[in-house]
Amino acid sequence: QVRLAESGGGLVQAGESLRLTCTASGFTSSMWAMGWFRQLPGKPRESVGGISRTGDQTYYSDSVKGRFTISRDNPKNTMYLQMNSLKPEDTGVYYCARAFRDGPRPVEEFGSWGQGTQVTVSA
């Protein structure tokens, strides 16, 4: 079965870093673009950024640009979200998902969502 599983969340202080991991199974990673999303308290799910099938191209939302970095290791079926300089407003549940096409895509074009991992940043 196709499955994505997020891990690596936790509780940190503002200014600290976390690295989230998305582990894929049941499909060939190199055939799918991948994205990171988050759901902040009381808000709809929003895009954090994404990475192309080759791993050569990435994109980020304005709110995280310059602080977060997405990478992938296709032979290991793994994608990462390195989060630096975390802020309290980054607190939420973080998800990974896959899409057919590279580049920024509407959230509706992503699927196979993982269960999410909680990130909490204290002031």
C-alpha positions in Angstrom: 0.0 0.0 0.0 1.0 3.6 -0.6 2.0 5.2 2.7 3.6 8.4 3.9 4.7 8.8 7.5 6.0 12.0 9.2 8.3 12.0 12.2 10.6 14.3 14.0 8.3 16.8 15.6 8.6 18.0 19.1 8.7 20.9 21.5 11.5 23.5 21.1 12.1 27.1 22.0 12.0 30.0 19.6 15.2 30.2 17.6 15.9 26.5 17.7 15.8 23.9 14.9 14.0 20.7 14.1 14.3 18.3 11.2 11.2 16.5 10.1 11.3 13.3 8.1 8.8 11.9 5.6 9.2 8.2 4.9 7.5 6.8 1.8 6.6 3.2 1.0 4.6 1.4 -1.6 5.6 3.5 -4.6 8.7 4.7 -6.5 9.7 8.0 -4.9 11.4 9.4 -8.0 8.2 9.4 -10.0 6.4 11.8 -7.6 6.8 15.4 -6.6 6.5 15.9 -2.9 5.2 18.6 -0.6 5.2 19.7 3.0 2.1 21.2 4.5 1.1 22.4 7.9 -2.1 23.1 9.8 -1.9 25.9 12.3 -4.3 26.1 15.2 -7.7 27.2 14.0 -6.5 27.6 10.4 -6.9 25.6 7.2 -4.0 23.4 5.9 -1.4 25.5 4.0 1.6 24.8 1.9 5.0 25.0 3.4 6.9 24.1 0.3 7.8 21.3 -2.1 10.4 19.5 -4.1 10.6 18.2 -7.6 10.8 14.5 -8.6 14.6 14.9 -9.2 15.2 16.9 -6.1 16.8 19.7 -8.2 14.0 22.2 -7.7 12.3 23.5 -4.5 9.8 26.1 -3.6 8.7 27.7 -0.3 5.9 29.8 1.1 6.9 33.4 2.0 6.4 32.7 5.7 9.2 30.1 5.8 11.5 31.2 3.0 15.0 31.5 4.2 14.4 29.5 7.3 13.2 26.1 6.0 14.9 23.8 3.6 13.4 20.7 1.8 15.5 17.9 0.5 15.0 14.3 -0.6 16.9 11.0 -0.8 15.1 9.0 -3.4 17.1 5.8 -2.9 16.0 5.9 0.7 12.5 6.9 -0.1 12.9 9.8 2.3 12.1 13.5 2.3 13.2 16.1 4.9 12.1 19.4 6.2 14.9 21.3 7.9 13.4 24.0 10.1 15.7 26.7 11.5 15.0 29.8 13.4 11.7 28.5 14.5 9.0 30.9 15.7 6.0 30.4 17.9 3.8 31.0 14.8 5.3 27.9 13.3 3.4 25.8 15.8 1.1 23.3 14.2 0.8 19.8 12.7 3.1 19.2 9.7 2.2 16.8 6.9 3.8 15.4 3.8 2.0 14.4 0.6 2.7 13.6 -3.1 1.7 15.1 -6.4 2.0 14.2 -10.1 3.7 17.3 -11.2 6.6 19.5 -10.2 6.4 23.1 -9.0 3.8 24.9 -6.8 0.5 23.1 -7.1 -2.9 23.6 -5.4 -3.3 21.6 -2.3 -6.1 19.7 -4.1 -3.5 18.1 -6.4 -1.7 16.4 -3.4 -2.7 13.2 -1.9 -1.6 10.2 0.1 -1.3 12.3 3.2 0.6 11.1 6.2 -0.7 11.2 9.7 1.2 14.4 10.6 3.7 15.3 13.3 3.2 18.0 15.9 5.7 20.9 16.1 5.4 23.2 19.1 7.6 26.3 19.5 7.5 28.2 22.8 8.4 31.8 23.1 
